[in-house]
Amino acid sequence: MKILVTGGCGFMGSNFIRFQLQNDPTVEIINLDKLTYAGNLANLADVADNPRYRFVRGDINDQALVDSLMPGVDAVVNYAAETHVDRSIMEPRAFLEANVMGVQTLLDAVRKHNVSRMVHISTDEVFGHVEEGETDEDAPFRPRSPYSASKAAGDHLCHAHFVTYGTPVIVTHSVNYYGPYHFPEKLIPLFTLNLMDGKKVPVYGDGMQVREWIFTEDHCRAIDAILRRGTVGEVYNIGTGERVPNIEITKKLIALTGRDESHIEYVKDRPGHDRRYALNSEKLRRELGWAPQVSFDEGLARTVEWFRQNQAWWEPIRTGEYLKYYDSWYRDQLDASDNV
Ligand code: DAU
């Protein structure tokens, strides 16, 4: 099978490419990635010379480029996206370009070139805040951040393309993923590195917001099952049931890094912060026989250990653009922390 992976230099895309090359000796991968701030060739340095792997730098919105890559491609897996909620609050436009227009461009190309299937990676955030219970695949979309609104729009385009043109697309909604190569703007890698450096960790609001967590390997296994055995036109939720308040994760990371609770700094809450997500992922288990294999505690320990062992990966990232973003976002969060 020849797979076009878009956004393959990001955290999840790179883990997926490595997973495919390791687990399917016949798979061929083209990785189309724009190399935005979160795309990093170092994420795939270990497979860069694999003859079954090819990297192409470019934008999913570049229709001519996308068209030129399609001949011979059996499947497209779309990881390309702007993903960070805080950045979408600061500058939403890039989110619309990647997460809405980019999806349309890929769908059009899949249709035009008769590609057998496309898997579009999306998020539980399209369902918005879930006060109680769980959201299943049919729950209404209620996105509440510029990021989740852009992802919801992309998901709607997938559905519309399937219904209107029969484009063979599958949409996945995943809970929060974490693990090796996670860009250190997200909660787990950011807090891990701050704690390893002996710095404080900025907990938004009261820290009682709940997220559901999946280790990257389990997510790769889920996408693999959906790609190979899922039904086109369908939607699959990908979750583990492991729902943890942020403050509890913070305390686990403090323990794993040998720090103490004086490193916790409560700061202003994220505007529009969703309080809780909870996915019902029974369909994926029932229909495709998938189940998570790595518990949250095990995955968290493995993640912290990976960051401990891979300073050469994260040190160059925490410079330039990253520091500029970090300083400007957290300056505002800290300035207003009296309001917490
Ligand atoms: O739910 C899936 C989503 O998970 C993905 O669709 C998004 O692309 C991904 O960014 C992630 O979104 P979150 O907003 O949940 O992830 P983040 O790591 O930014 O935040 C996780 C929780 O931690 C959230 O409740 C906000 C809180 N947080 C985050 C940061 C960066 C803090 O308290 N302090 C922080 O400094």
Boltz pocket constraint, residues with backbone or C-beta under 6 A from the ligand:
constraints:
  - pocket:
      binder: B
      contacts: [[A, 82], [A, 83], [A, 84], [A, 85], [A, 86], [A, 122], [A, 123], [A, 124], [A, 125], [A, 174], [A, 175], [A, 176], [A, 177], [A, 185], [A, 186], [A, 187], [A, 188], [A, 190], [A, 202], [A, 203], [A, 204], [A, 205], [A, 207], [A, 209], [A, 210], [A, 211], [A, 212], [A, 246], [A, 270], [A, 274], [A, 277]]
      max_distance: 6.0
